[in-house]
Amino acid sequence: MPGSGTVLYLLGIEVAPEAEARWAPWHREVHMRDVLRCPGFQRGTRWRDMEAAPDGWARYLVLYEVESRTALDAYLGGAEVARLRADHEARFGAVTRLTRRVLGDPAVP
């Protein structure tokens, strides 16, 4: 049944060079752990792009596996996501740029 399986919550994060040394350990050790405590989140992996953005900002890709679209929607509509986003914004809002995508139902050739 479409939409009933695991979904991927994909975040693209660009970080200003002067903030990366502060942001990276906080993001890995605090923020990602907080997200992974939320119901339905199964695992998270963060990758650093080998190429910087054209303006020199570091680029990261964070991939969270979530048990279902229902679980992700509950998270996205809940108080915890608001708290986590507000914390990130307060700490690093001026020195990060984010994009978010939800991927599901793997494409079959």
JOJO-V137670 format. One record per residue. N is the residue number from 1. RES is the residue in one letter. PHI is phi in degrees with one decimal (999 if undefined). OMEGA is omega in radians with two decimals (none if undefined). NEAR is the number of other ideal C-beta (glycine too) atoms within 8 Angstrom. Layout:
N/RES/PHI/OMEGA/NEAR
N/RES/PHI/OMEGA/NEAR
This chain:
1/M/999/-3.14/3
2/P/-57.8/3.07/5
3/G/84.0/-3.07/8
4/S/-92.4/-3.09/6
5/G/-98.7/3.14/7
6/T/-57.1/3.00/9
7/V/-118.8/3.11/12
8/L/-109.9/3.09/11
9/Y/-107.1/-2.97/11
10/L/-111.0/3.11/12
11/L/-120.1/2.99/11
12/G/-102.4/-3.10/11
13/I/-129.1/3.02/12
14/E/-109.6/-3.04/12
15/V/-126.3/3.10/15
16/A/-60.9/-3.08/9
17/P/-53.6/-3.09/8
18/E/-72.8/-3.11/5
19/A/-107.5/-3.01/11
20/E/-58.5/-3.11/10
21/A/-63.6/3.08/6
22/R/-86.7/-3.05/8
23/W/-68.6/-2.98/13
24/A/-57.6/3.13/9
25/P/-68.5/3.09/8
26/W/-61.6/-3.11/11
27/H/-61.6/-3.11/12
28/R/-70.4/-2.98/9
29/E/-87.6/-3.10/7
30/V/-114.9/-3.00/8
31/H/-63.0/-3.12/11
32/M/-62.6/3.11/12
33/R/-63.0/3.10/8
34/D/-63.6/3.12/9
35/V/-61.8/-3.07/11
36/L/-69.0/3.04/10
37/R/-79.1/-3.09/6
38/C/-73.9/-3.12/10
39/P/-56.2/3.07/6
40/G/94.1/3.14/12
41/F/-78.0/-3.05/15
42/Q/-101.0/3.11/7
43/R/-163.7/3.10/7
44/G/-141.1/3.12/11
45/T/-132.9/3.12/6
46/R/-116.5/3.14/11
47/W/-120.4/3.05/8
48/R/-102.5/3.11/7
49/D/-65.2/3.13/9
50/M/-72.5/3.12/3
51/E/-113.8/3.06/4
52/A/-76.1/3.02/8
53/A/-64.1/-3.12/8
54/P/-54.0/-3.14/4
55/D/-91.5/3.07/4
56/G/93.2/3.12/6
57/W/-70.2/3.08/11
58/A/-71.1/3.14/11
59/R/-119.1/3.11/13
60/Y/-126.5/3.04/13
61/L/-127.3/3.12/11
62/V/-114.2/-3.11/12
63/L/-120.3/3.06/11
64/Y/-103.9/3.01/13
65/E/-97.8/-3.09/11
66/V/-122.8/-2.99/15
67/E/-60.1/-3.14/8
68/S/-164.4/3.06/12
69/R/-64.6/3.11/11
70/T/-61.4/3.13/7
71/A/-64.4/3.12/12
72/L/-65.4/3.12/13
73/D/-61.9/3.10/8
74/A/-63.0/3.09/10
75/Y/-62.9/-3.08/14
76/L/-64.2/3.13/7
77/G/-98.0/-3.02/6
78/G/-101.5/-3.12/8
79/A/-71.9/-3.08/5
80/E/-65.2/3.12/8
81/V/-63.6/3.11/11
82/A/-63.3/3.13/8
83/R/-65.1/-3.12/8
84/L/-64.7/3.12/11
85/R/-66.9/3.12/8
86/A/-64.6/3.11/8
87/D/-64.5/3.12/9
88/H/-61.4/-3.13/11
89/E/-62.0/-3.13/8
90/A/-65.1/-3.10/6
91/R/-82.0/-2.94/8
92/F/-136.2/-3.06/12
93/G/-57.8/-3.08/8
94/A/-78.6/-3.05/4
95/V/-121.3/3.06/9
96/T/-136.7/3.02/13
97/R/-129.6/-3.05/6
98/L/-125.6/2.93/8
99/T/-130.0/-3.13/6
100/R/-132.5/3.09/8
101/R/-142.5/3.05/8
102/V/-118.7/-3.12/10
103/L/-118.3/3.12/6
104/G/-154.8/3.12/11
105/D/47.0/-3.09/6
106/P/-48.3/3.13/4
107/A/-71.2/3.10/4
108/V/-109.0/-3.12/3
109/P/-60.3/none/2
